[in-house]
Amino acid sequence: MNESAAENLSIALNQAGYPVTIKRKVEGCNQWNVESQIEASPIEVTAQSLVESLVKNFRTKEKKLRNA
């Protein structure tokens, strides 16, 4: 993912209560790495519902900030 996507994912994870432990550029390329601690099974973490809830949560809070 690029830097902007990494930043957005970091914000969404933090807002959802999953603190980001690492966010950095991958050495030797233009990709970014984001790591967080989520207490769930690998299946739960990769489930579409978790990803959708992170995106929805981020967009809702972003919209509220713009309208404030």
Phi and psi restraints in degrees (range 20) as a CNS / XPLOR table:
assign (resid 1 and name C) (resid 2 and name N)
       (resid 2 and name CA) (resid 2 and name C) 1.0 -86.0 20.0 2
assign (resid 2 and name N) (resid 2 and name CA)
       (resid 2 and name C) (resid 3 and name N) 1.0 177.2 20.0 2
assign (resid 2 and name C) (resid 3 and name N)
       (resid 3 and name CA) (resid 3 and name C) 1.0 -61.7 20.0 2
assign (resid 3 and name N) (resid 3 and name CA)
       (resid 3 and name C) (resid 4 and name N) 1.0 -41.3 20.0 2
assign (resid 3 and name C) (resid 4 and name N)
       (resid 4 and name CA) (resid 4 and name C) 1.0 -63.9 20.0 2
assign (resid 4 and name N) (resid 4 and name CA)
       (resid 4 and name C) (resid 5 and name N) 1.0 -44.3 20.0 2
assign (resid 4 and name C) (resid 5 and name N)
       (resid 5 and name CA) (resid 5 and name C) 1.0 -64.4 20.0 2
assign (resid 5 and name N) (resid 5 and name CA)
       (resid 5 and name C) (resid 6 and name N) 1.0 -39.0 20.0 2
assign (resid 5 and name C) (resid 6 and name N)
       (resid 6 and name CA) (resid 6 and name C) 1.0 -63.3 20.0 2
assign (resid 6 and name N) (resid 6 and name CA)
       (resid 6 and name C) (resid 7 and name N) 1.0 -41.0 20.0 2
assign (resid 6 and name C) (resid 7 and name N)
       (resid 7 and name CA) (resid 7 and name C) 1.0 -64.5 20.0 2
assign (resid 7 and name N) (resid 7 and name CA)
       (resid 7 and name C) (resid 8 and name N) 1.0 -45.1 20.0 2
assign (resid 7 and name C) (resid 8 and name N)
       (resid 8 and name CA) (resid 8 and name C) 1.0 -63.7 20.0 2
assign (resid 8 and name N) (resid 8 and name CA)
       (resid 8 and name C) (resid 9 and name N) 1.0 -41.4 20.0 2
assign (resid 8 and name C) (resid 9 and name N)
       (resid 9 and name CA) (resid 9 and name C) 1.0 -64.2 20.0 2
assign (resid 9 and name N) (resid 9 and name CA)
       (resid 9 and name C) (resid 10 and name N) 1.0 -41.5 20.0 2
assign (resid 9 and name C) (resid 10 and name N)
       (resid 10 and name CA) (resid 10 and name C) 1.0 -60.5 20.0 2
assign (resid 10 and name N) (resid 10 and name CA)
       (resid 10 and name C) (resid 11 and name N) 1.0 -44.3 20.0 2
assign (resid 10 and name C) (resid 11 and name N)
       (resid 11 and name CA) (resid 11 and name C) 1.0 -63.1 20.0 2
assign (resid 11 and name N) (resid 11 and name CA)
       (resid 11 and name C) (resid 12 and name N) 1.0 -46.4 20.0 2
assign (resid 11 and name C) (resid 12 and name N)
       (resid 12 and name CA) (resid 12 and name C) 1.0 -62.1 20.0 2
assign (resid 12 and name N) (resid 12 and name CA)
       (resid 12 and name C) (resid 13 and name N) 1.0 -43.3 20.0 2
assign (resid 12 and name C) (resid 13 and name N)
       (resid 13 and name CA) (resid 13 and name C) 1.0 -63.1 20.0 2
assign (resid 13 and name N) (resid 13 and name CA)
       (resid 13 and name C) (resid 14 and name N) 1.0 -46.2 20.0 2
assign (resid 13 and name C) (resid 14 and name N)
       (resid 14 and name CA) (resid 14 and name C) 1.0 -61.9 20.0 2
assign (resid 14 and name N) (resid 14 and name CA)
       (resid 14 and name C) (resid 15 and name N) 1.0 -42.7 20.0 2
assign (resid 14 and name C) (resid 15 and name N)
       (resid 15 and name CA) (resid 15 and name C) 1.0 -65.0 20.0 2
assign (resid 15 and name N) (resid 15 and name CA)
       (resid 15 and name C) (resid 16 and name N) 1.0 -30.7 20.0 2
assign (resid 15 and name C) (resid 16 and name N)
       (resid 16 and name CA) (resid 16 and name C) 1.0 -83.9 20.0 2
assign (resid 16 and name N) (resid 16 and name CA)
       (resid 16 and name C) (resid 17 and name N) 1.0 -0.7 20.0 2
assign (resid 16 and name C) (resid 17 and name N)
       (resid 17 and name CA) (resid 17 and name C) 1.0 91.5 20.0 2
assign (resid 17 and name N) (resid 17 and name CA)
       (resid 17 and name C) (resid 18 and name N) 1.0 16.6 20.0 2
assign (resid 17 and name C) (resid 18 and name N)
       (resid 18 and name CA) (resid 18 and name C) 1.0 -112.4 20.0 2
assign (resid 18 and name N) (resid 18 and name CA)
       (resid 18 and name C) (resid 19 and name N) 1.0 90.1 20.0 2
assign (resid 18 and name C) (resid 19 and name N)
       (resid 19 and name CA) (resid 19 and name C) 1.0 -58.1 20.0 2
assign (resid 19 and name N) (resid 19 and name CA)
       (resid 19 and name C) (resid 20 and name N) 1.0 133.5 20.0 2
assign (resid 19 and name C) (resid 20 and name N)
       (resid 20 and name CA) (resid 20 and name C) 1.0 -79.1 20.0 2
assign (resid 20 and name N) (resid 20 and name CA)
       (resid 20 and name C) (resid 21 and name N) 1.0 126.4 20.0 2
assign (resid 20 and name C) (resid 21 and name N)
       (resid 21 and name CA) (resid 21 and name C) 1.0 -96.4 20.0 2
assign (resid 21 and name N) (resid 21 and name CA)
       (resid 21 and name C) (resid 22 and name N) 1.0 -27.8 20.0 2
assign (resid 21 and name C) (resid 22 and name N)
       (resid 22 and name CA) (resid 22 and name C) 1.0 -144.4 20.0 2
assign (resid 22 and name N) (resid 22 and name CA)
       (resid 22 and name C) (resid 23 and name N) 1.0 134.2 20.0 2
assign (resid 22 and name C) (resid 23 and name N)
       (resid 23 and name CA) (resid 23 and name C) 1.0 -143.5 20.0 2
assign (resid 23 and name N) (resid 23 and name CA)
       (resid 23 and name C) (resid 24 and name N) 1.0 110.3 20.0 2
assign (resid 23 and name C) (resid 24 and name N)
       (resid 24 and name CA) (resid 24 and name C) 1.0 -155.3 20.0 2
assign (resid 24 and name N) (resid 24 and name CA)
       (resid 24 and name C) (resid 25 and name N) 1.0 161.1 20.0 2
assign (resid 24 and name C) (resid 25 and name N)
       (resid 25 and name CA) (resid 25 and name C) 1.0 -74.7 20.0 2
assign (resid 25 and name N) (resid 25 and name CA)
       (resid 25 and name C) (resid 26 and name N) 1.0 137.9 20.0 2
assign (resid 25 and name C) (resid 26 and name N)
       (resid 26 and name CA) (resid 26 and name C) 1.0 -75.5 20.0 2
assign (resid 26 and name N) (resid 26 and name CA)
       (resid 26 and name C) (resid 27 and name N) 1.0 129.2 20.0 2
assign (resid 26 and name C) (resid 27 and name N)
       (resid 27 and name CA) (resid 27 and name C) 1.0 -61.4 20.0 2
assign (resid 27 and name N) (resid 27 and name CA)
       (resid 27 and name C) (resid 28 and name N) 1.0 131.0 20.0 2
assign (resid 27 and name C) (resid 28 and name N)
       (resid 28 and name CA) (resid 28 and name C) 1.0 88.8 20.0 2
assign (resid 28 and name N) (resid 28 and name CA)
       (resid 28 and name C) (resid 29 and name N) 1.0 2.7 20.0 2
assign (resid 28 and name C) (resid 29 and name N)
       (resid 29 and name CA) (resid 29 and name C) 1.0 -153.1 20.0 2
assign (resid 29 and name N) (resid 29 and name CA)
       (resid 29 and name C) (resid 30 and name N) 1.0 179.2 20.0 2
assign (resid 29 and name C) (resid 30 and name N)
       (resid 30 and name CA) (resid 30 and name C) 1.0 -96.9 20.0 2
assign (resid 30 and name N) (resid 30 and name CA)
       (resid 30 and name C) (resid 31 and name N) 1.0 20.2 20.0 2
assign (resid 30 and name C) (resid 31 and name N)
       (resid 31 and name CA) (resid 31 and name C) 1.0 -96.0 20.0 2
assign (resid 31 and name N) (resid 31 and name CA)
       (resid 31 and name C) (resid 32 and name N) 1.0 155.3 20.0 2
assign (resid 31 and name C) (resid 32 and name N)
       (resid 32 and name CA) (resid 32 and name C) 1.0 -117.6 20.0 2
assign (resid 32 and name N) (resid 32 and name CA)
       (resid 32 and name C) (resid 33 and name N) 1.0 149.2 20.0 2
assign (resid 32 and name C) (resid 33 and name N)
       (resid 33 and name CA) (resid 33 and name C) 1.0 -114.4 20.0 2
assign (resid 33 and name N) (resid 33 and name CA)
       (resid 33 and name C) (resid 34 and name N) 1.0 132.3 20.0 2
assign (resid 33 and name C) (resid 34 and name N)
       (resid 34 and name CA) (resid 34 and name C) 1.0 -126.6 20.0 2
assign (resid 34 and name N) (resid 34 and name CA)
       (resid 34 and name C) (resid 35 and name N) 1.0 128.4 20.0 2
assign (resid 34 and name C) (resid 35 and name N)
       (resid 35 and name CA) (resid 35 and name C) 1.0 -127.3 20.0 2
assign (resid 35 and name N) (resid 35 and name CA)
       (resid 35 and name C) (resid 36 and name N) 1.0 141.5 20.0 2
assign (resid 35 and name C) (resid 36 and name N)
       (resid 36 and name CA) (resid 36 and name C) 1.0 -142.8 20.0 2
assign (resid 36 and name N) (resid 36 and name CA)
       (resid 36 and name C) (resid 37 and name N) 1.0 160.0 20.0 2
assign (resid 36 and name C) (resid 37 and name N)
       (resid 37 and name CA) (resid 37 and name C) 1.0 -99.4 20.0 2
assign (resid 37 and name N) (resid 37 and name CA)
       (resid 37 and name C) (resid 38 and name N) 1.0 112.7 20.0 2
assign (resid 37 and name C) (resid 38 and name N)
       (resid 38 and name CA) (resid 38 and name C) 1.0 -124.9 20.0 2
assign (resid 38 and name N) (resid 38 and name CA)
       (resid 38 and name C) (resid 39 and name N) 1.0 120.4 20.0 2
assign (resid 38 and name C) (resid 39 and name N)
       (resid 39 and name CA) (resid 39 and name C) 1.0 -84.9 20.0 2
assign (resid 39 and name N) (resid 39 and name CA)
       (resid 39 and name C) (resid 40 and name N) 1.0 89.6 20.0 2
assign (resid 39 and name C) (resid 40 and name N)
       (resid 40 and name CA) (resid 40 and name C) 1.0 -162.8 20.0 2
assign (resid 40 and name N) (resid 40 and name CA)
       (resid 40 and name C) (resid 41 and name N) 1.0 165.3 20.0 2
assign (resid 40 and name C) (resid 41 and name N)
       (resid 41 and name CA) (resid 41 and name C) 1.0 -73.7 20.0 2
assign (resid 41 and name N) (resid 41 and name CA)
       (resid 41 and name C) (resid 42 and name N) 1.0 159.1 20.0 2
assign (resid 41 and name C) (resid 42 and name N)
       (resid 42 and name CA) (resid 42 and name C) 1.0 -56.0 20.0 2
assign (resid 42 and name N) (resid 42 and name CA)
       (resid 42 and name C) (resid 43 and name N) 1.0 -35.6 20.0 2
assign (resid 42 and name C) (resid 43 and name N)
       (resid 43 and name CA) (resid 43 and name C) 1.0 -66.4 20.0 2
assign (resid 43 and name N) (resid 43 and name CA)
       (resid 43 and name C) (resid 44 and name N) 1.0 -41.7 20.0 2
assign (resid 43 and name C) (resid 44 and name N)
       (resid 44 and name CA) (resid 44 and name C) 1.0 -65.4 20.0 2
assign (resid 44 and name N) (resid 44 and name CA)
       (resid 44 and name C) (resid 45 and name N) 1.0 -40.6 20.0 2
assign (resid 44 and name C) (resid 45 and name N)
       (resid 45 and name CA) (resid 45 and name C) 1.0 -67.4 20.0 2
assign (resid 45 and name N) (resid 45 and name CA)
       (resid 45 and name C) (resid 46 and name N) 1.0 -34.9 20.0 2
assign (resid 45 and name C) (resid 46 and name N)
       (resid 46 and name CA) (resid 46 and name C) 1.0 -92.7 20.0 2
assign (resid 46 and name N) (resid 46 and name CA)
       (resid 46 and name C) (resid 47 and name N) 1.0 1.4 20.0 2
assign (resid 46 and name C) (resid 47 and name N)
       (resid 47 and name CA) (resid 47 and name C) 1.0 -65.2 20.0 2
assign (resid 47 and name N) (resid 47 and name CA)
       (resid 47 and name C) (resid 48 and name N) 1.0 141.4 20.0 2
assign (resid 47 and name C) (resid 48 and name N)
       (resid 48 and name CA) (resid 48 and name C) 1.0 -57.8 20.0 2
assign (resid 48 and name N) (resid 48 and name CA)
       (resid 48 and name C) (resid 49 and name N) 1.0 -34.2 20.0 2
assign (resid 48 and name C) (resid 49 and name N)
       (resid 49 and name CA) (resid 49 and name C) 1.0 -63.6 20.0 2
assign (resid 49 and name N) (resid 49 and name CA)
       (resid 49 and name C) (resid 50 and name N) 1.0 -37.3 20.0 2
assign (resid 49 and name C) (resid 50 and name N)
       (resid 50 and name CA) (resid 50 and name C) 1.0 -67.2 20.0 2
assign (resid 50 and name N) (resid 50 and name CA)
       (resid 50 and name C) (resid 51 and name N) 1.0 -45.6 20.0 2
assign (resid 50 and name C) (resid 51 and name N)
       (resid 51 and name CA) (resid 51 and name C) 1.0 -61.4 20.0 2
assign (resid 51 and name N) (resid 51 and name CA)
       (resid 51 and name C) (resid 52 and name N) 1.0 -45.3 20.0 2
assign (resid 51 and name C) (resid 52 and name N)
       (resid 52 and name CA) (resid 52 and name C) 1.0 -62.6 20.0 2
assign (resid 52 and name N) (resid 52 and name CA)
       (resid 52 and name C) (resid 53 and name N) 1.0 -39.6 20.0 2
assign (resid 52 and name C) (resid 53 and name N)
       (resid 53 and name CA) (resid 53 and name C) 1.0 -67.4 20.0 2
assign (resid 53 and name N) (resid 53 and name CA)
       (resid 53 and name C) (resid 54 and name N) 1.0 -36.6 20.0 2
assign (resid 53 and name C) (resid 54 and name N)
       (resid 54 and name CA) (resid 54 and name C) 1.0 -62.9 20.0 2
assign (resid 54 and name N) (resid 54 and name CA)
       (resid 54 and name C) (resid 55 and name N) 1.0 -45.9 20.0 2
assign (resid 54 and name C) (resid 55 and name N)
       (resid 55 and name CA) (resid 55 and name C) 1.0 -64.4 20.0 2
assign (resid 55 and name N) (resid 55 and name CA)
       (resid 55 and name C) (resid 56 and name N) 1.0 -45.7 20.0 2
assign (resid 55 and name C) (resid 56 and name N)
       (resid 56 and name CA) (resid 56 and name C) 1.0 -62.3 20.0 2
assign (resid 56 and name N) (resid 56 and name CA)
       (resid 56 and name C) (resid 57 and name N) 1.0 -45.2 20.0 2
assign (resid 56 and name C) (resid 57 and name N)
       (resid 57 and name CA) (resid 57 and name C) 1.0 -60.6 20.0 2
assign (resid 57 and name N) (resid 57 and name CA)
       (resid 57 and name C) (resid 58 and name N) 1.0 -45.1 20.0 2
assign (resid 57 and name C) (resid 58 and name N)
       (resid 58 and name CA) (resid 58 and name C) 1.0 -63.0 20.0 2
assign (resid 58 and name N) (resid 58 and name CA)
       (resid 58 and name C) (resid 59 and name N) 1.0 -47.3 20.0 2
assign (resid 58 and name C) (resid 59 and name N)
       (resid 59 and name CA) (resid 59 and name C) 1.0 -64.7 20.0 2
assign (resid 59 and name N) (resid 59 and name CA)
       (resid 59 and name C) (resid 60 and name N) 1.0 -38.5 20.0 2
assign (resid 59 and name C) (resid 60 and name N)
       (resid 60 and name CA) (resid 60 and name C) 1.0 -63.2 20.0 2
assign (resid 60 and name N) (resid 60 and name CA)
       (resid 60 and name C) (resid 61 and name N) 1.0 -47.0 20.0 2
assign (resid 60 and name C) (resid 61 and name N)
       (resid 61 and name CA) (resid 61 and name C) 1.0 -69.0 20.0 2
assign (resid 61 and name N) (resid 61 and name CA)
       (resid 61 and name C) (resid 62 and name N) 1.0 -36.3 20.0 2
assign (resid 61 and name C) (resid 62 and name N)
       (resid 62 and name CA) (resid 62 and name C) 1.0 -63.7 20.0 2
assign (resid 62 and name N) (resid 62 and name CA)
       (resid 62 and name C) (resid 63 and name N) 1.0 -42.1 20.0 2
assign (resid 62 and name C) (resid 63 and name N)
       (resid 63 and name CA) (resid 63 and name C) 1.0 -64.3 20.0 2
assign (resid 63 and name N) (resid 63 and name CA)
       (resid 63 and name C) (resid 64 and name N) 1.0 -41.9 20.0 2
assign (resid 63 and name C) (resid 64 and name N)
       (resid 64 and name CA) (resid 64 and name C) 1.0 -61.7 20.0 2
assign (resid 64 and name N) (resid 64 and name CA)
       (resid 64 and name C) (resid 65 and name N) 1.0 -40.2 20.0 2
assign (resid 64 and name C) (resid 65 and name N)
       (resid 65 and name CA) (resid 65 and name C) 1.0 -65.3 20.0 2
assign (resid 65 and name N) (resid 65 and name CA)
       (resid 65 and name C) (resid 66 and name N) 1.0 -39.8 20.0 2
assign (resid 65 and name C) (resid 66 and name N)
       (resid 66 and name CA) (resid 66 and name C) 1.0 -66.8 20.0 2
assign (resid 66 and name N) (resid 66 and name CA)
       (resid 66 and name C) (resid 67 and name N) 1.0 -33.3 20.0 2
assign (resid 66 and name C) (resid 67 and name N)
       (resid 67 and name CA) (resid 67 and name C) 1.0 -86.4 20.0 2
assign (resid 67 and name N) (resid 67 and name CA)
       (resid 67 and name C) (resid 68 and name N) 1.0 -7.7 20.0 2
